[in-house]
Amino acid sequence: MNTAAKTFIVAIASVAAAAAAGVSLANRTAAPATEIVKLERVVIVGKRAEAPVVAQLPRVVIEGRRDVTAVAAAQTPVWIV
């Protein structure tokens, strides 16, 4: 084998190793499970302020979890005929 062929083989091997490492890292950083949430409002009234102060803060209540197929089915557009 000449030098160019050896260099080509080393380059192919290094690209394959980098691709394998990338695939293994990509599997670790997968998105977490999708959750069904219900948003509510929480009202806080300030009693020590001179004027009554009302702050509305969002609160998230987790109601359940869906699998991937149910989420995909819910997100697909439905054509009304």
N, C-alpha and C positions, 0 to 999 in steps of 0.2 A: 504494500500500500504506500502511496506517496503521501506527502505532508498535507496536501489539500484534502484528501479523503479522510485522513485522521482528524483534521481540524473540523471537518463537516460532521463526523460522527460524534465528536465531543460536544459540538454545538447542539446537535439534535438531542443528545442525552441530557444536557443541561436545561434545555427548553422543556423537555418532558418532565424532569424533576420539578421545575418551577411550576408547571401546570398542575402537577399532582398536589403540591403544597397549596396552591391557590384554591383548588377544589376542596381540600380538607378544611381550610380556613373559612371558605364560604358556607360550608355546612354548619359550622359552629355559630355563625352570626345570623341564623335564620330568624325571621320575625316571630314574636311571641303569639300565642293563641289569641284570636279575636274575641272580644268580650262584648256582650250586649249591655249597654249602659242606659240609665234613665237620669236625665238632668233635672235637678230641683233647685229652688232658690232658698237660701237661708237668709233671714232678715235679722240683723243685729241692731238694737236700739241703744244709743249711747245715753246713759243716765247722768253722767258727770259733766257733760258739755253744757254750755249756757243755753244754746238752742238745741232742740231735739235733733239728733243726727241719726240717720238711718243708713246703714251700709248693707247692700245686698251682695252676697257672695255665692258663687255657684258651688253646688255640692254634687258629687257623682256617686250614684248607687249602682253597684254591679248586680244585675239581675240574673245573669246566666252566661253560659258559654255556648258557642256554636262551632261545629266542625267546619273545615275548609269548604266542603261542597255546599253546605247550606249558605255560607257567606257569599260564595260565588253565584249561587242561584238567586240570592236576594239582590245582588248588584247588577245582574244582567238586565238590560232594558227590555220592557215588554211593550210591544206595539199594540195599540188599541185600534181595532179595525171598525 
